[in-house]
């Protein structure tokens, strides 16, 4: 189920002249069916985004999740301004051991031994800074 992500406060106070648009909201997608539900919007965003590429589209990442998602949890952050998808940060979470200590690792969908290249956040052209800022806030608010 999609759940609203409570955004953390800004990492650094921004100058008054560059205020963040109030209309961007983040939601957390945690189920494969939610990815399917935004497939067309996601593909359109991937096609228009400067960072867009084969490895960031639903045609690649949905099958990747089906094959390599076992033992991991989807943590895809969808950023919208009104009804429009203006950003997408395709992530997953997993438990790993570092130095004998179990830690939660957050990574891009497509990360790992499967060798996906160019993993990144997708943003509508000209909205990269806003989407990055909101994405970082949403990461800090992940459960």
HUWOTA-V343779 format. One record per residue. RES is the residue in one small letter. SS is DSSP state (H for helix, E for strand, - for the rest). PHI is phi as a letter, one per 30 degrees, with the letter a starting at -180 (* if undefined). Layout:
{{RES:SS:PHI} {RES:SS:PHI}}
//
This chain:
{{x:-:*} {x:-:d} {x:E:b} {x:E:d} {x:-:c} {x:-:d} {x:-:d} {x:-:d} {x:-:d} {x:-:e} {x:-:d} {x:-:b} {x:-:d} {x:-:c} {x:-:e} {x:H:e} {x:H:d} {x:H:c} {x:-:d} {x:-:d} {x:-:e} {x:-:d} {x:-:d} {x:E:d} {x:E:b} {x:E:c} {x:E:b} {x:E:c} {x:E:c} {x:-:b} {x:-:b} {x:H:e} {x:H:d} {x:H:d} {x:H:d} {x:H:d} {x:H:d} {x:-:c} {x:H:e} {x:H:d} {x:H:d} {x:H:d} {x:H:d} {x:H:d} {x:H:d} {x:H:d} {x:H:d} {x:H:c} {x:-:d} {x:-:d} {x:-:d} {x:-:e} {x:-:a} {x:H:e} {x:H:d} {x:H:c} {x:-:d} {x:H:d} {x:H:d} {x:H:c} {x:H:d} {x:H:d} {x:H:d} {x:H:e} {x:H:d} {x:H:d} {x:H:d} {x:H:b} {x:-:d} {x:-:e} {x:-:i} {x:-:b} {x:E:b} {x:E:d} {x:-:b} {x:E:d} {x:E:c} {x:E:c} {x:E:c} {x:E:b} {x:E:c} {x:-:i} {x:-:d} {x:E:d} {x:E:d} {x:E:c} {x:E:a} {x:E:b} {x:E:c} {x:-:d} {x:E:b} {x:E:b} {x:E:b} {x:E:a} {x:E:c} {x:E:b} {x:E:c} {x:E:b} {x:-:h} {x:-:i} {x:E:c} {x:E:d} {x:E:b} {x:E:d} {x:E:c} {x:E:c} {x:E:b} {x:E:d} {x:-:e} {x:-:j} {x:-:d} {x:-:k} {x:-:d} {x:-:d} {x:-:i} {x:-:d} {x:-:c} {x:-:i} {x:-:d} {x:-:a} {x:-:d} {x:E:c} {x:E:b} {x:-:d} {x:-:e} {x:-:i} {x:-:c} {x:H:e} {x:H:d} {x:H:d} {x:H:d} {x:H:d} {x:H:e} {x:H:d} {x:H:d} {x:H:d} {x:H:d} {x:H:d} {x:H:d} {x:H:d} {x:-:c} {x:-:e} {x:-:d}}
//
